[in-house]
Amino acid sequence: MWKKKSIFWELEYWKVLEVRSAIDVMHVTKNICVNILSFLGVYGKSNDTKEARQDQQSLKDPDDRHPERFQGRASYAPTKEEKVIFFECLSMKVPSGFSSNIKGIINMAEKKFQNLKSHDCHVIMTQLLPIALRGLLPENVRVAIVKLCAFLNAISQKVINPEVLPRLQNDVIQCLVSFELVFPPSFFNIMTHLLVHLVDEISILGPVFLHNMFPFERFMGILKKYVRNRARPEGSIAKGYGNEEVIEFCVDFVPDLKPIGLPQSRHEGRLSGKGTIGRKSTICMDGHSLTEAHHTVLTNSSLVTPYFEKHKNILRSDNPGKPESWIRKAHMETFGSWLRKHLMSDDHVVDQLYMLAKTPSSTITTFQGDASQTPDAAGRHAANDAAGRRRNAASISQSLAAPRLAVCTSSTLSSPRRLSPFPRLPCGARARRGRATRRRRTPPPPPTPPRANRAPPAADLLPRRHRRIDEMETTTRRRADRLALSRPSEAPRPPPAPARGFRSAEN
């Protein structure tokens, strides 16, 4: 089968390597995402073809006893209503830097994805697809796809517990078995098979982010921007990389310059009031809302988790016979104050836990909005717009009420100008108004009879070159006539005097 042996086998350590070539999880995820979306009919050309149905029938019904089972809409193909619900769920806003604009990769008219990138497929498979498929498709199809998405999300974490790896291996095998019961054989390619080996590779190489292709693809994009001469791409890349290294070195010695690095988020400093105006401080008078907010913060902190059951046990012992709903309500209302009193006698409390146990401030700071939309600026803009509208209305009413009379003054004698009943417009508007007026006032030319009904002139019978020469002669003759008419009439000049030393013929 293999006709060529890799040159890497000549290395001494190549035989003892456990992983000789790592699987590219980024492109595996992208290809699986495109494959699933194609079978669902929401990306590109659908893979649910006649040949795929025949392959599935040859495996499950080779004797052709039930051909009707393999006709009609497939179980994994959503209906039009399900597609509408699917894409309406995905039409969302995501946090800054989370992913690309989800609305930009959705074509709502055709109900399909478009221009999917590798990171878009990663976000869809790990976060968005399980949410969008809730309540859609049959259960056997939906559960298999959601399990695969959960597996890809689990292996993409930065911290993976080694004890969980056997369970992940079992889950991905069950997913592939479920896919075999739903999808035709054309669904299974080499990318689908590589999912089985990902868990073994993670156990050797570590989490996926340590050997992923995203940083290399981004760096290749940076190097491609260095290419200015396409005939010498390697030289352009080397020159551009060297120039950037020199600039980064020199920036360290130039004051008041920011070094080249990661861009700063546009939301940086917004919580402290940067770029906002109208800071207002409101005191929260609702103690119940303040207690709920404090309890929510404590619930989402891992440092406070060990104290939850201790407080609930105290409530159960002090209030025997109370239902569990009453215990939960009392726990939410009194846990913050109990935790603060409980930690006061403990000298080994970390600072972060002590700050969490303190009662939050009841003063709420709010901001009005962006600095460019200040009340003064908005009021000035509105006043200017209103004043402009009033001036335009007054000028139009005055011009319409004034009689259309031509007044002759010294200025109009020097530069004659016709008074217009319309207000003065900008240059572009005046030009358009003048063109429109001329078009309305100029009578349309008489209709020209068809060429077939009139005899061709004699000039049309001449060759094109001769007609061109005749037109040039006619133009020259007309120009000479105009010049002769424009010159003033002159008296005939006398003949020139004879030169000295000679006699005229008359003498």
VORO-289060 format. One line per 8 residues: number of its first residue (from 1); for each residue x, y, z of C-alpha. Coordinates in steps of 0.5 Angstrom, whole numbers, padded with zeros to 4 digits. Layout:
VORO-289060
NUM) X Y Z ~ ...;
This chain:
VORO-289060
1) 0000 0000 0000 ~ 0005 0005 0002 ~ 0010 0006 -0004 ~ 0015 0011 0000 ~ 0018 0011 0006 ~ 0019 0018 0010 ~ 0026 0021 0011 ~ 0024 0022 0018;
9) 0025 0015 0020 ~ 0032 0016 0019 ~ 0032 0020 0025 ~ 0034 0016 0031 ~ 0029 0018 0036 ~ 0023 0017 0031 ~ 0022 0010 0032 ~ 0021 0011 0040;
17) 0016 0017 0039 ~ 0009 0016 0041 ~ 0006 0021 0037 ~ 0010 0022 0030 ~ 0005 0027 0027 ~ -0001 0031 0031 ~ -0008 0031 0029 ~ -0010 0038 0027;
25) -0016 0039 0031 ~ -0018 0046 0028 ~ -0019 0043 0021 ~ -0022 0037 0024 ~ -0027 0041 0027 ~ -0028 0045 0021 ~ -0029 0039 0017 ~ -0034 0036 0021;
33) -0038 0042 0022 ~ -0038 0043 0015 ~ -0040 0036 0014 ~ -0046 0036 0019 ~ -0049 0043 0017 ~ -0049 0040 0009 ~ -0053 0034 0011 ~ -0057 0039 0015;
41) -0058 0043 0009 ~ -0056 0049 0012 ~ -0049 0050 0009 ~ -0047 0050 0001 ~ -0050 0044 -0003 ~ -0054 0039 0001 ~ -0050 0032 0001 ~ -0057 0028 0002;
49) -0057 0026 -0006 ~ -0060 0020 -0009 ~ -0053 0016 -0009 ~ -0053 0017 -0001 ~ -0060 0014 -0001 ~ -0058 0008 -0005 ~ -0051 0007 -0001 ~ -0055 0007 0005;
57) -0061 0002 0002 ~ -0055 -0003 0000 ~ -0053 -0003 0007 ~ -0059 -0003 0011 ~ -0064 -0007 0006 ~ -0060 -0010 0001 ~ -0066 -0015 -0001 ~ -0070 -0009 -0003;
65) -0076 -0011 0001 ~ -0078 -0004 0004 ~ -0076 0001 -0001 ~ -0081 0006 0002 ~ -0076 0007 0008 ~ -0071 0011 0004 ~ -0075 0016 0000 ~ -0078 0022 0002;
73) -0075 0027 0007 ~ -0069 0024 0011 ~ -0070 0024 0019 ~ -0064 0029 0019 ~ -0067 0034 0014 ~ -0070 0040 0018 ~ -0077 0043 0015 ~ -0077 0050 0013;
81) -0081 0052 0020 ~ -0075 0049 0023 ~ -0070 0052 0019 ~ -0073 0059 0021 ~ -0073 0057 0028 ~ -0066 0055 0028 ~ -0063 0061 0024 ~ -0067 0066 0029;
89) -0064 0063 0035 ~ -0057 0064 0032 ~ -0059 0071 0030 ~ -0055 0074 0037 ~ -0050 0079 0039 ~ -0044 0076 0042 ~ -0039 0079 0047 ~ -0033 0083 0044;
97) -0028 0078 0042 ~ -0032 0072 0043 ~ -0033 0071 0035 ~ -0034 0074 0029 ~ -0041 0077 0027 ~ -0046 0071 0027 ~ -0051 0075 0023 ~ -0046 0076 0018;
105) -0045 0069 0016 ~ -0052 0068 0016 ~ -0056 0068 0010 ~ -0063 0069 0012 ~ -0066 0069 0005 ~ -0064 0062 0003 ~ -0063 0060 0011 ~ -0056 0058 0010;
113) -0049 0059 0013 ~ -0044 0063 0008 ~ -0037 0064 0009 ~ -0035 0060 0015 ~ -0028 0061 0018 ~ -0025 0056 0022 ~ -0026 0060 0028 ~ -0033 0060 0026;
121) -0034 0053 0026 ~ -0031 0052 0033 ~ -0036 0057 0036 ~ -0041 0053 0032 ~ -0039 0046 0034 ~ -0038 0048 0042 ~ -0043 0053 0044 ~ -0048 0055 0039;
129) -0051 0049 0035 ~ -0053 0045 0042 ~ -0057 0051 0043 ~ -0060 0052 0036 ~ -0062 0045 0036 ~ -0066 0045 0042 ~ -0073 0042 0040 ~ -0072 0041 0033;
137) -0070 0034 0029 ~ -0072 0027 0032 ~ -0069 0026 0039 ~ -0064 0020 0036 ~ -0061 0025 0031 ~ -0061 0031 0036 ~ -0058 0027 0042 ~ -0052 0025 0037;
145) -0050 0032 0035 ~ -0051 0035 0042 ~ -0046 0029 0045 ~ -0041 0031 0039 ~ -0041 0038 0041 ~ -0040 0037 0048 ~ -0034 0032 0047 ~ -0031 0038 0042;
153) -0033 0043 0048 ~ -0030 0038 0053 ~ -0023 0037 0050 ~ -0022 0045 0048 ~ -0022 0047 0055 ~ -0015 0049 0058 ~ -0015 0044 0064 ~ -0017 0037 0063;
161) -0018 0032 0069 ~ -0014 0026 0066 ~ -0019 0021 0070 ~ -0025 0024 0065 ~ -0021 0022 0059 ~ -0024 0015 0059 ~ -0031 0017 0059 ~ -0029 0022 0054;
169) -0027 0016 0049 ~ -0033 0012 0051 ~ -0037 0018 0049 ~ -0034 0019 0042 ~ -0035 0012 0040 ~ -0042 0012 0042 ~ -0043 0018 0038 ~ -0040 0015 0032;
177) -0045 0009 0033 ~ -0051 0013 0033 ~ -0049 0017 0027 ~ -0048 0010 0023 ~ -0056 0009 0025 ~ -0058 0016 0022 ~ -0053 0018 0017 ~ -0051 0015 0010;
185) -0044 0012 0009 ~ -0042 0018 0005 ~ -0042 0022 0012 ~ -0036 0018 0014 ~ -0030 0020 0012 ~ -0022 0020 0015 ~ -0024 0027 0019 ~ -0030 0023 0022;
193) -0025 0017 0024 ~ -0020 0022 0027 ~ -0024 0023 0033 ~ -0023 0017 0036 ~ -0015 0018 0036 ~ -0016 0025 0040 ~ -0017 0023 0047 ~ -0010 0018 0046;
201) -0007 0024 0043 ~ -0009 0029 0049 ~ -0007 0024 0054 ~ 0000 0024 0051 ~ 0001 0031 0049 ~ -0004 0035 0054 ~ -0010 0039 0052 ~ -0011 0041 0045;
209) -0009 0049 0046 ~ -0002 0047 0047 ~ -0002 0044 0040 ~ -0007 0047 0036 ~ -0006 0051 0029 ~ -0010 0057 0031 ~ -0003 0061 0033 ~ 0000 0058 0027;
217) -0005 0060 0022 ~ -0005 0067 0025 ~ 0002 0068 0024 ~ 0002 0066 0017 ~ -0003 0071 0016 ~ 0002 0076 0019 ~ 0007 0074 0014 ~ 0003 0074 0008;
225) 0002 0082 0009 ~ 0009 0083 0009 ~ 0009 0081 0001 ~ 0010 0087 -0003 ~ 0013 0084 -0009 ~ 0010 0077 -0011 ~ 0016 0075 -0015 ~ 0020 0075 -0009;
233) 0015 0073 -0003 ~ 0021 0070 0001 ~ 0025 0076 0001 ~ 0019 0080 0002 ~ 0017 0076 0008 ~ 0025 0076 0011 ~ 0025 0084 0010 ~ 0019 0086 0013;
241) 0020 0081 0019 ~ 0027 0084 0020 ~ 0024 0091 0020 ~ 0019 0090 0025 ~ 0024 0087 0030 ~ 0028 0093 0029 ~ 0022 0098 0030 ~ 0020 0094 0036;
249) 0027 0095 0039 ~ 0027 0102 0037 ~ 0021 0104 0041 ~ 0023 0102 0047 ~ 0028 0108 0047 ~ 0023 0113 0044 ~ 0019 0116 0050 ~ 0011 0117 0049;
257) 0010 0111 0044 ~ 0006 0105 0045 ~ 0010 0099 0043 ~ 0007 0094 0038 ~ 0003 0089 0041 ~ -0004 0086 0043 ~ -0009 0092 0041 ~ -0013 0095 0047;
265) -0020 0093 0048 ~ -0025 0099 0046 ~ -0029 0098 0052 ~ -0023 0099 0057 ~ -0024 0104 0062 ~ -0032 0104 0061 ~ -0033 0102 0068 ~ -0029 0107 0071;
273) -0033 0112 0067 ~ -0028 0113 0061 ~ -0032 0116 0055 ~ -0038 0117 0059 ~ -0041 0123 0062 ~ -0047 0125 0067 ~ -0044 0121 0072 ~ -0050 0120 0077;
281) -0050 0116 0084 ~ -0056 0113 0086 ~ -0058 0110 0093 ~ -0061 0103 0093 ~ -0067 0103 0098 ~ -0069 0096 0097 ~ -0066 0092 0102 ~ -0069 0085 0099;
289) -0065 0087 0092 ~ -0059 0088 0095 ~ -0059 0082 0099 ~ -0061 0078 0093 ~ -0055 0081 0089 ~ -0050 0080 0094 ~ -0052 0072 0095 ~ -0052 0072 0087;
297) -0044 0074 0088 ~ -0043 0069 0093 ~ -0046 0063 0090 ~ -0042 0064 0084 ~ -0035 0064 0088 ~ -0031 0058 0089 ~ -0028 0060 0096 ~ -0035 0061 0099;
305) -0038 0054 0097 ~ -0035 0050 0103 ~ -0040 0055 0107 ~ -0046 0053 0104 ~ -0048 0047 0107 ~ -0045 0049 0114 ~ -0050 0054 0114 ~ -0056 0050 0111;
313) -0055 0045 0117 ~ -0055 0050 0122 ~ -0062 0053 0119 ~ -0064 0045 0119 ~ -0062 0044 0127 ~ -0065 0051 0129 ~ -0071 0050 0125 ~ -0073 0043 0125;
321) -0080 0041 0121 ~ -0079 0046 0116 ~ -0079 0044 0109 ~ -0073 0045 0104 ~ -0076 0051 0101 ~ -0076 0055 0107 ~ -0069 0053 0108 ~ -0067 0055 0102;
329) -0071 0062 0102 ~ -0068 0063 0109 ~ -0061 0061 0107 ~ -0061 0066 0101 ~ -0063 0072 0106 ~ -0059 0071 0112 ~ -0053 0067 0109 ~ -0049 0074 0108;
337) -0049 0076 0115 ~ -0048 0070 0118 ~ -0042 0069 0113 ~ -0039 0076 0115 ~ -0040 0074 0123 ~ -0037 0067 0122 ~ -0031 0070 0119 ~ -0030 0075 0124;
345) -0027 0070 0129 ~ -0022 0067 0124 ~ -0015 0069 0123 ~ -0013 0065 0117 ~ -0018 0068 0112 ~ -0016 0070 0105 ~ -0017 0077 0103 ~ -0021 0076 0097;
353) -0026 0072 0102 ~ -0026 0077 0107 ~ -0028 0082 0101 ~ -0033 0078 0099 ~ -0037 0077 0106 ~ -0037 0085 0107 ~ -0044 0088 0106 ~ -0044 0091 0099;
361) -0045 0098 0098 ~ -0052 0101 0097 ~ -0049 0107 0092 ~ -0050 0105 0085 ~ -0046 0109 0080 ~ -0049 0110 0073 ~ -0047 0114 0067 ~ -0052 0117 0062;
369) -0048 0115 0055 ~ -0043 0117 0050 ~ -0039 0124 0051 ~ -0041 0126 0044 ~ -0048 0125 0045 ~ -0048 0131 0051 ~ -0055 0134 0052 ~ -0052 0141 0051;
377) -0049 0138 0044 ~ -0056 0135 0042 ~ -0059 0141 0044 ~ -0055 0146 0040 ~ -0056 0141 0034 ~ -0063 0141 0035 ~ -0064 0148 0036 ~ -0060 0149 0029;
385) -0064 0144 0025 ~ -0070 0148 0028 ~ -0068 0155 0026 ~ -0065 0153 0019 ~ -0072 0150 0018 ~ -0076 0156 0020 ~ -0071 0160 0015 ~ -0072 0156 0009;
393) -0080 0156 0011 ~ -0080 0164 0011 ~ -0075 0165 0005 ~ -0080 0160 0001 ~ -0086 0164 0003 ~ -0083 0171 0002 ~ -0081 0169 -0005 ~ -0087 0166 -0007;
401) -0091 0172 -0004 ~ -0087 0177 -0008 ~ -0089 0179 -0015 ~ -0085 0177 -0021 ~ -0082 0183 -0023 ~ -0075 0184 -0026 ~ -0072 0190 -0023 ~ -0066 0194 -0026;
409) -0061 0197 -0022 ~ -0054 0198 -0023 ~ -0052 0191 -0020 ~ -0057 0188 -0025 ~ -0054 0192 -0031 ~ -0047 0190 -0030 ~ -0049 0183 -0029 ~ -0056 0181 -0031;
417) -0060 0176 -0027 ~ -0067 0174 -0027 ~ -0070 0174 -0021 ~ -0073 0167 -0019 ~ -0079 0165 -0015 ~ -0075 0160 -0011 ~ -0070 0160 -0005 ~ -0063 0160 -0007;
425) -0060 0153 -0007 ~ -0053 0150 -0006 ~ -0049 0150 -0013 ~ -0050 0143 -0014 ~ -0058 0144 -0013 ~ -0058 0150 -0017 ~ -0055 0146 -0023 ~ -0060 0140 -0022;
433) -0065 0145 -0022 ~ -0063 0149 -0028 ~ -0062 0143 -0032 ~ -0069 0140 -0030 ~ -0072 0147 -0032 ~ -0068 0147 -0039 ~ -0071 0140 -0040 ~ -0078 0142 -0039;
441) -0078 0149 -0043 ~ -0074 0146 -0049 ~ -0079 0143 -0054 ~ -0078 0136 -0056 ~ -0075 0135 -0063 ~ -0080 0133 -0068 ~ -0080 0125 -0069 ~ -0075 0123 -0074;
449) -0078 0118 -0080 ~ -0075 0111 -0080 ~ -0069 0110 -0084 ~ -0073 0105 -0089 ~ -0078 0111 -0091 ~ -0073 0116 -0093 ~ -0068 0116 -0099 ~ -0061 0116 -0096;
457) -0057 0122 -0098 ~ -0052 0122 -0103 ~ -0046 0123 -0098 ~ -0048 0116 -0095 ~ -0047 0113 -0101 ~ -0040 0115 -0101 ~ -0034 0111 -0097 ~ -0033 0113 -0090;
465) -0026 0116 -0091 ~ -0029 0120 -0097 ~ -0035 0123 -0092 ~ -0030 0124 -0087 ~ -0025 0128 -0091 ~ -0032 0132 -0094 ~ -0034 0134 -0087 ~ -0027 0136 -0085;
473) -0027 0141 -0091 ~ -0034 0143 -0089 ~ -0032 0145 -0082 ~ -0025 0149 -0085 ~ -0030 0153 -0089 ~ -0035 0155 -0084 ~ -0029 0157 -0079 ~ -0026 0161 -0085;
481) -0033 0165 -0086 ~ -0034 0166 -0079 ~ -0027 0169 -0078 ~ -0028 0173 -0084 ~ -0035 0176 -0081 ~ -0032 0178 -0075 ~ -0026 0182 -0077 ~ -0027 0190 -0079;
489) -0028 0192 -0086 ~ -0021 0195 -0088 ~ -0019 0200 -0094 ~ -0015 0197 -0099 ~ -0008 0197 -0098 ~ -0003 0201 -0103 ~ 0002 0197 -0107 ~ 0009 0197 -0104;
497) 0014 0203 -0106 ~ 0019 0201 -0110 ~ 0026 0200 -0108 ~ 0031 0205 -0108 ~ 0036 0205 -0114 ~ 0031 0203 -0119 ~ 0025 0206 -0123 ~ 0018 0204 -0124;
505) 0016 0201 -0130 ~ 0011 0207 -0131 ~ 0017 0212 -0131;
